[in-house]
Amino acid sequence: MRNKLSNILWGLFFIVVGVGFAGKAFDIWDFNLFFAGWWTLFIIIPCLISVIQNGVGTGSIIGLVVGIMLFLSCQSAIDGSVIRKLFVPIILIAIGLNIMFRNMFRKKFVHFENTTNTEGNFHNSSSDHSAIFSSNRVNVKNERFMGTNLSAIFGAVVLDLREAVIDTDVEITATAIFGGIDIFVPRGIQVKVSNVPIFGGVDNNTEKYSQPGAPTIYLNSTCMFGGIDIK
């Protein structure tokens, strides 16, 4: 349902732009795509789509709020100095809300084990690993990995799963905001990524080593001026 709604929003966006240019061509109205602050749409729209598709997440909410504030600043509705003063508080508030309500709004991957359409179960742990203006390295050795939540805010997180026991599908929720996350996985494990890139992205280097039928790690991520590297 959420995917359909996001497709509708993208479709409406292109329809509105197309109708706008058509009306301008026939001198019905004045339409200009490059209005003051038009570039903020490249922050606002992906974040809004992320909220619809994946639920409320730290990166998407921060990006949405910052994008809206930047747009209002370009429209002279908000003083630019106010945005600079509120930037860090917004990040801290979003992180706090995400910690409190992380599992309430987050959309989970739906994975089907076979053609009988039986929904698979994720074995998610409640572990959280964060790096805020710092670095954090997590090694899982000879233990069963059950999934985790990673956050790198102006910092770096390294998750090493090369010696972990992964015998079922698991989910990793990751947020990189002005930071980076490195994830090392065992050979043969499959990794499937759902990412919202906001001037950032995910580099998945495991596809050539994955084996059909092997357990899958589902990465649900948001990258805002940051990146995630899966090795």
C-alpha positions as CSV (number, residue, x, y, z in Angstrom):
1,M,0.0,0.0,0.0
2,R,2.8,2.4,0.9
3,N,4.7,1.7,-2.3
4,K,1.5,2.4,-4.3
5,L,1.0,5.7,-2.4
6,S,4.6,6.7,-3.0
7,N,4.2,5.9,-6.7
8,I,1.1,8.1,-6.8
9,L,3.0,11.0,-5.2
10,W,5.8,10.7,-7.8
11,G,3.3,10.5,-10.6
12,L,1.4,13.6,-9.4
13,F,4.7,15.5,-9.1
14,F,5.6,14.8,-12.8
15,I,2.0,15.5,-13.9
16,V,1.9,18.8,-12.1
17,V,5.2,19.8,-13.7
18,G,4.0,18.7,-17.1
19,V,0.7,20.6,-16.8
20,G,2.6,23.6,-15.6
21,F,4.8,23.7,-18.7
22,A,1.8,23.0,-21.0
23,G,-0.1,25.9,-19.5
24,K,2.9,28.2,-19.9
25,A,3.3,27.1,-23.6
26,F,-0.3,28.3,-24.3
27,D,0.1,31.4,-22.2
28,I,-2.6,30.2,-19.8
29,W,-0.4,30.9,-16.7
30,D,3.2,31.7,-15.8
31,F,5.0,28.6,-14.7
32,N,8.7,28.4,-13.8
33,L,10.2,25.3,-12.3
34,F,13.2,27.1,-11.1
35,F,11.6,29.2,-8.4
36,A,13.4,30.4,-5.3
37,G,14.5,27.3,-3.4
38,W,13.5,24.8,-6.1
39,W,16.6,22.8,-5.2
40,T,15.2,22.0,-1.8
41,L,12.7,19.7,-3.5
42,F,15.6,17.2,-4.0
43,I,15.7,17.0,-0.2
44,I,12.0,17.3,0.7
45,I,10.5,14.8,-1.8
46,P,12.9,11.9,-1.2
47,C,12.5,12.3,2.5
48,L,8.7,12.4,2.2
49,I,8.8,9.3,0.0
50,S,11.0,7.6,2.6
51,V,8.5,8.3,5.4
52,I,5.7,6.8,3.3
53,Q,7.7,3.7,2.1
54,N,9.8,2.9,5.2
55,G,8.0,4.6,8.1
56,V,9.3,7.3,10.3
57,G,13.1,7.3,10.5
58,T,15.8,9.6,11.9
59,G,17.3,10.5,8.6
60,S,14.1,11.0,6.7
61,I,12.6,13.2,9.4
62,I,15.7,15.3,9.8
63,G,16.0,15.7,6.0
64,L,12.3,16.6,5.7
65,V,12.4,19.2,8.4
66,V,15.7,20.7,7.2
67,G,14.5,20.7,3.6
68,I,11.3,22.6,4.6
69,M,13.2,25.1,6.7
70,L,15.6,25.7,3.8
71,F,12.7,26.2,1.4
72,L,11.1,28.7,3.8
73,S,14.4,30.5,4.1
74,C,14.7,30.8,0.3
75,Q,11.1,32.2,0.3
76,S,12.2,34.7,3.0
77,A,9.7,33.3,5.4
78,I,12.4,32.3,7.9
79,D,15.7,34.0,8.7
80,G,18.6,31.9,7.6
81,S,20.4,32.5,10.9
82,V,17.5,30.8,12.7
83,I,18.1,27.7,10.6
84,R,21.8,27.6,11.5
85,K,20.9,27.9,15.2
86,L,18.2,25.2,15.0
87,F,20.2,22.7,12.9
88,V,21.9,20.8,15.8
89,P,18.7,20.9,18.1
90,I,16.7,19.4,15.2
91,I,19.1,16.5,14.8
92,L,19.2,15.8,18.6
93,I,15.4,15.9,18.9
94,A,15.0,13.6,15.8
95,I,17.5,11.2,17.3
96,G,15.6,11.2,20.6
97,L,12.2,10.6,19.0
98,N,13.7,7.9,16.8
99,I,15.1,6.1,19.9
100,M,11.7,6.3,21.7
101,F,9.5,5.3,18.8
102,R,11.9,3.3,16.6
103,N,9.8,0.2,16.3
104,M,6.4,1.9,16.4
105,F,6.5,3.5,12.9
106,R,9.3,1.6,11.1
107,K,8.1,-0.4,8.2
108,K,9.5,-4.0,8.2
109,F,10.6,-5.9,5.1
110,V,8.2,-8.5,4.0
111,H,10.1,-11.6,2.8
112,F,8.4,-14.7,1.4
113,E,10.2,-18.0,2.0
114,N,8.7,-19.8,-0.9
115,T,5.9,-19.8,-3.6
116,T,3.2,-20.6,-1.0
117,N,3.4,-16.9,0.1
118,T,4.3,-17.8,3.7
119,E,5.6,-14.7,5.4
120,G,9.0,-15.1,6.9
121,N,9.8,-14.0,10.4
122,F,12.7,-11.7,11.2
123,H,14.6,-12.3,14.4
124,N,15.4,-8.8,15.4
125,S,17.4,-8.0,18.5
126,S,16.9,-4.8,20.5
127,S,20.6,-3.9,20.2
128,D,21.5,-0.4,19.1
129,H,24.9,0.8,18.1
130,S,25.5,4.5,17.6
131,A,28.3,6.9,16.9
132,I,27.6,10.6,17.5
133,F,30.7,12.7,16.9
134,S,32.7,9.6,17.6
135,S,33.5,6.1,16.3
136,N,32.1,2.7,17.3
137,R,33.3,-0.8,16.2
138,V,31.1,-3.8,16.9
139,N,32.5,-7.4,16.4
140,V,30.1,-10.3,16.5
141,K,32.1,-13.5,16.9
142,N,30.8,-17.1,17.2
143,E,27.4,-15.7,18.2
144,R,24.0,-15.9,16.5
145,F,23.3,-12.5,14.9
146,M,19.7,-11.4,15.3
147,G,19.7,-8.0,13.6
148,T,20.5,-4.6,14.9
149,N,20.0,-0.8,14.6
150,L,23.0,1.4,13.5
151,S,23.3,5.2,13.6
152,A,26.2,7.3,12.6
153,I,25.7,11.0,13.2
154,F,28.8,12.9,12.4
155,G,30.7,9.7,13.2
156,A,31.5,6.2,12.0
157,V,30.2,2.8,12.9
158,V,31.9,-0.5,11.9
159,L,29.8,-3.7,12.2
160,D,31.9,-6.9,11.6
161,L,29.8,-10.0,11.0
162,R,32.4,-12.1,9.3
163,E,32.6,-14.5,12.2
164,A,28.9,-14.3,13.2
165,V,26.4,-17.1,12.9
166,I,23.7,-16.1,10.5
167,D,21.3,-19.0,9.8
168,T,18.1,-17.1,9.1
169,D,16.9,-13.8,7.5
170,V,17.7,-10.8,9.6
171,E,17.2,-7.0,9.3
172,I,19.6,-4.1,9.9
173,T,18.2,-0.6,10.2
174,A,20.9,2.0,9.5
175,T,21.1,5.7,9.4
176,A,24.1,7.7,8.3
177,I,23.9,11.5,8.7
178,F,27.1,13.3,7.9
179,G,28.8,10.0,8.8
180,G,29.7,6.5,7.5
181,I,28.8,2.9,8.3
182,D,30.9,-0.1,7.2
183,I,29.3,-3.5,7.4
184,F,31.3,-6.7,6.9
185,V,29.3,-9.8,6.1
186,P,30.2,-13.5,5.8
187,R,30.9,-14.8,2.3
188,G,27.8,-16.3,0.7
189,I,25.3,-14.3,2.6
190,Q,22.8,-12.3,0.5
191,V,22.2,-8.6,1.2
192,K,19.2,-6.7,-0.1
193,V,19.1,-3.0,0.3
194,S,16.2,-0.5,0.7
195,N,17.8,2.9,0.9
196,V,16.8,6.6,0.8
197,P,19.8,8.5,-0.6
198,I,19.9,12.2,0.3
199,F,23.3,13.3,-1.1
200,G,24.6,9.9,0.0
201,G,24.2,6.2,-0.8
202,V,24.9,2.6,-0.2
203,D,27.7,0.6,-1.9
204,N,26.9,-3.1,-1.8
205,N,30.0,-5.2,-2.7
206,T,28.6,-8.6,-1.7
207,E,26.5,-9.4,-4.7
208,K,29.3,-11.3,-6.5
209,Y,29.9,-13.5,-3.4
210,S,26.3,-14.2,-2.5
211,Q,24.8,-17.7,-2.9
212,P,21.2,-18.5,-3.9
213,G,19.2,-19.9,-1.0
214,A,21.6,-18.5,1.6
215,P,20.2,-16.4,4.5
216,T,19.5,-12.8,3.6
217,I,20.4,-9.6,5.4
218,Y,17.8,-6.9,4.7
219,L,19.2,-3.4,5.0
220,N,16.7,-0.6,5.6
221,S,18.7,2.6,5.5
222,T,18.8,6.3,5.1
223,C,21.9,8.2,4.0
224,M,21.9,12.0,4.4
225,F,25.3,13.4,3.4
226,G,26.7,10.1,4.4
227,G,27.3,6.6,3.1
228,I,27.1,2.9,3.9
229,D,29.6,0.4,2.6
230,I,28.8,-3.3,2.7
231,K,31.8,-5.6,2.2
